[in-house]
Amino acid sequence: MMIVLDVLLAVSLIALTVYLFMFHYETTTTAELWLLPVISLISLSSAIPPILLLRPMSLHNIKLKQTEDSIDDLNKLNNTLRSQRHDFMNHLQVVHSLIELEEHSEANNYINKVYTDIEKVSSILKTGIPAVNAILESKRQTCETKGIEVSVDISSTLSNISVPDWELCRIFGNLIDNSIIALSDMTGVKRLRIEIFEDLHSYRFMISNNGPAIPSELWTKIFEAGYTSG
């Protein structure tokens, strides 16, 4: 707010100086004519340092918000893993009882169901970056609540990637959120696929879904910084 006031003050003083030079030059003293520009420059110069700090502060706020989101996602992932650990002994007891009762078919079906639930989380925990694992699991749960089938194929730990964790989380979060939005108005089966892999030259991320295709006229625009179709 102070920055805006400083700039407005400087602009007002400069406009006043120009006005005096043009229309009241003869009735205005030399001292007054020079004093106004000096005050304007001082006012404007006081606003420059804060203006230069705006972008770093904005980036800092983004990082802070992403860090808060990552901590929240990590807490959710931790709760999920603790819940699975707590349920593990109960599952073993059920399977053991079914085997003792010679209900082998039921035991097999039960194990398959439990394995499917465990595999959903395990498939996410393959990168070496906890924050990325957490946001992927958080988005997977979001998809599940919205009736979206999620398949995950991760073959890279991302161990040597130079992109900061918070930037990776923002990339994955935005891509998956866009896919969820694209699928939101669909009827029938909704599918989303997450792939993370690498080769000798680069890391590769692919987020795909069976929703409407991106219009061809937007293919170049979607790579522009800050672009949104919303």
C-alpha positions as CSV (number, residue, x, y, z in Angstrom):
1,M,0.0,0.0,0.0
2,M,2.8,2.4,0.9
3,I,4.5,1.7,-2.5
4,V,1.3,2.7,-4.3
5,L,1.1,5.9,-2.3
6,D,4.7,6.8,-3.0
7,V,4.3,6.3,-6.7
8,L,1.1,8.3,-6.7
9,L,2.7,11.1,-4.8
10,A,5.7,11.2,-7.2
11,V,3.4,11.2,-10.3
12,S,1.2,13.9,-8.8
13,L,4.3,16.1,-8.0
14,I,5.7,15.6,-11.5
15,A,2.3,16.4,-13.1
16,L,2.2,19.5,-10.9
17,T,5.7,20.5,-12.0
18,V,4.8,20.2,-15.6
19,Y,1.6,22.2,-15.1
20,L,3.5,25.0,-13.4
21,F,6.1,25.1,-16.1
22,M,3.5,25.2,-18.8
23,F,0.9,27.6,-17.3
24,H,2.4,29.4,-14.4
25,Y,6.0,29.8,-15.3
26,E,6.1,33.5,-14.9
27,T,4.4,33.6,-11.4
28,T,6.4,30.7,-10.0
29,T,9.8,31.2,-8.5
30,T,12.8,29.3,-9.7
31,A,13.2,27.7,-6.3
32,E,9.7,26.3,-6.4
33,L,10.1,25.0,-9.9
34,W,13.2,23.1,-8.9
35,L,11.9,22.0,-5.5
36,L,9.0,20.0,-6.9
37,P,11.1,17.8,-9.2
38,V,13.5,17.1,-6.4
39,I,10.7,16.1,-4.1
40,S,9.2,13.9,-6.9
41,L,12.5,12.1,-7.5
42,I,13.0,11.5,-3.7
43,S,9.4,10.1,-3.4
44,L,9.9,7.9,-6.5
45,S,13.3,6.7,-5.4
46,S,11.8,5.6,-2.0
47,A,9.3,3.4,-3.9
48,I,11.9,1.7,-6.1
49,P,13.5,-0.6,-3.5
50,P,10.1,-2.0,-2.3
51,I,9.1,-2.5,-6.0
52,L,12.3,-4.5,-6.6
53,L,11.5,-6.7,-3.6
54,L,8.0,-7.5,-4.8
55,R,9.0,-10.4,-7.0
56,P,11.3,-12.1,-4.5
57,M,8.5,-11.7,-1.8
58,S,6.0,-13.1,-4.2
59,L,8.2,-16.2,-4.9
60,H,8.8,-16.6,-1.2
61,N,5.0,-16.6,-0.5
62,I,4.5,-19.2,-3.2
63,K,7.2,-21.4,-1.7
64,L,5.7,-20.9,1.8
65,K,2.2,-21.8,0.6
66,Q,3.6,-24.9,-1.3
67,T,5.6,-25.9,1.8
68,E,2.4,-25.7,3.9
69,D,0.5,-27.8,1.3
70,S,3.4,-30.3,1.2
71,I,3.3,-30.7,5.0
72,D,-0.4,-31.2,4.9
73,D,0.0,-33.8,2.2
74,L,2.7,-35.6,4.2
75,N,0.5,-35.7,7.2
76,K,-2.3,-37.3,5.1
77,L,0.1,-39.8,3.7
78,N,1.5,-40.6,7.2
79,N,-2.1,-41.1,8.5
80,T,-2.8,-43.4,5.5
81,L,0.3,-45.5,6.2
82,R,-0.4,-45.7,9.9
83,S,-3.9,-46.8,9.2
84,Q,-2.6,-49.6,6.9
85,R,-0.1,-50.7,9.5
86,H,-2.9,-50.8,12.2
87,D,-5.1,-52.8,9.9
88,F,-2.4,-55.3,8.8
89,M,-2.7,-57.5,11.9
90,N,-6.5,-57.6,11.6
91,H,-6.2,-58.7,8.0
92,L,-3.7,-61.4,8.9
93,Q,-6.1,-62.7,11.6
94,V,-9.0,-62.8,9.1
95,V,-6.9,-64.7,6.5
96,H,-5.7,-67.1,9.2
97,S,-9.2,-67.8,10.4
98,L,-10.5,-68.4,6.8
99,I,-7.6,-70.8,6.2
100,E,-8.3,-72.7,9.4
101,L,-11.9,-73.0,8.3
102,E,-10.6,-74.3,5.0
103,E,-12.4,-71.4,3.2
104,H,-9.5,-71.2,0.8
105,S,-11.4,-69.4,-1.9
106,E,-12.7,-66.8,0.5
107,A,-9.2,-66.3,1.9
108,N,-7.8,-65.8,-1.7
109,N,-10.5,-63.2,-2.5
110,Y,-9.9,-61.4,0.8
111,I,-6.1,-61.3,0.2
112,N,-6.7,-60.0,-3.3
113,K,-8.8,-57.1,-2.0
114,V,-6.4,-56.2,0.7
115,Y,-3.5,-56.4,-1.7
116,T,-5.3,-54.0,-4.2
117,D,-5.7,-51.4,-1.4
118,I,-2.1,-51.7,-0.3
119,E,-0.8,-51.6,-3.9
120,K,-2.6,-48.3,-4.5
121,V,-0.5,-46.6,-1.9
122,S,2.7,-48.6,-2.6
123,S,2.7,-47.6,-6.3
124,I,2.9,-44.0,-5.3
125,L,5.9,-44.4,-2.9
126,K,8.5,-45.1,-5.6
127,T,10.1,-41.7,-5.9
128,G,12.8,-40.6,-3.4
129,I,11.1,-37.3,-2.7
130,P,8.6,-37.5,0.2
131,A,6.8,-34.3,-0.8
132,V,6.1,-35.7,-4.3
133,N,5.0,-39.0,-2.9
134,A,2.6,-37.2,-0.6
135,I,1.0,-35.0,-3.2
136,L,0.6,-37.9,-5.6
137,E,-1.2,-39.9,-2.9
138,S,-3.3,-36.9,-1.9
139,K,-4.4,-36.4,-5.6
140,R,-5.0,-40.2,-5.9
141,Q,-7.4,-40.0,-2.9
142,T,-9.1,-37.0,-4.4
143,C,-9.7,-38.9,-7.7
144,E,-11.0,-41.8,-5.8
145,T,-13.6,-39.7,-4.1
146,K,-14.7,-38.3,-7.5
147,G,-15.0,-41.8,-9.0
148,I,-11.9,-41.5,-11.2
149,E,-9.8,-44.6,-11.8
150,V,-6.1,-43.9,-11.3
151,S,-3.3,-46.0,-12.6
152,V,0.3,-45.2,-11.6
153,D,3.6,-46.2,-13.3
154,I,6.7,-44.8,-11.6
155,S,10.1,-46.1,-12.7
156,S,12.3,-43.2,-11.5
157,T,13.2,-42.2,-8.0
158,L,13.9,-38.6,-9.2
159,S,17.0,-38.8,-7.0
160,N,19.2,-36.4,-9.1
161,I,16.6,-34.0,-10.5
162,S,17.6,-30.4,-10.1
163,V,14.1,-29.0,-9.8
164,P,13.2,-27.9,-6.2
165,D,10.7,-30.2,-4.4
166,W,8.1,-27.4,-4.1
167,E,8.3,-26.7,-7.9
168,L,7.8,-30.4,-8.6
169,C,4.8,-30.5,-6.3
170,R,3.3,-27.5,-8.1
171,I,3.8,-29.1,-11.5
172,F,2.3,-32.4,-10.5
173,G,-0.5,-30.7,-8.6
174,N,-1.5,-28.4,-11.5
175,L,-1.4,-31.2,-14.1
176,I,-3.5,-33.6,-12.1
177,D,-6.0,-30.9,-11.0
178,N,-6.4,-30.0,-14.7
179,S,-7.1,-33.6,-15.5
180,I,-9.6,-33.9,-12.7
181,I,-11.4,-30.8,-14.0
182,A,-11.4,-32.2,-17.6
183,L,-13.1,-35.4,-16.3
184,S,-15.5,-33.7,-13.9
185,D,-18.4,-33.3,-16.5
186,M,-17.9,-36.7,-18.1
187,T,-20.3,-39.6,-17.8
188,G,-19.2,-43.2,-17.8
189,V,-15.8,-44.5,-16.8
190,K,-13.2,-41.8,-15.9
191,R,-9.6,-42.7,-16.1
192,L,-6.4,-40.9,-15.2
193,R,-2.9,-42.2,-15.7
194,I,0.3,-40.9,-14.0
195,E,3.7,-41.9,-15.4
196,I,7.1,-40.8,-14.1
197,F,10.2,-42.2,-15.8
198,E,13.6,-41.2,-17.1
199,D,16.2,-42.0,-19.8
200,L,19.8,-41.1,-20.3
201,H,19.0,-37.5,-21.1
202,S,15.9,-36.4,-19.1
203,Y,13.2,-37.0,-16.7
204,R,9.7,-37.5,-18.2
205,F,6.3,-36.9,-16.6
206,M,3.0,-37.9,-18.4
207,I,-0.4,-37.1,-16.9
208,S,-3.1,-38.4,-19.2
209,N,-6.9,-38.9,-19.0
210,N,-9.8,-40.1,-21.2
211,G,-11.5,-36.7,-21.0
212,P,-12.0,-34.2,-23.8
213,A,-8.9,-33.4,-25.8
214,I,-7.2,-30.0,-25.6
215,P,-8.4,-27.9,-28.5
216,S,-5.7,-27.5,-31.2
217,E,-5.8,-23.7,-31.0
218,L,-4.6,-23.9,-27.4
219,W,-1.6,-26.3,-28.0
220,T,0.9,-23.5,-28.0
221,K,-0.8,-21.3,-25.5
222,I,-0.8,-23.9,-22.7
223,F,3.0,-23.7,-22.5
224,E,3.0,-19.9,-21.8
225,A,3.7,-19.0,-18.2
226,G,0.6,-18.0,-16.3
227,Y,-1.8,-19.2,-19.0
228,T,-5.1,-20.6,-17.8
229,S,-8.3,-21.7,-19.7
230,G,-10.4,-20.8,-16.6
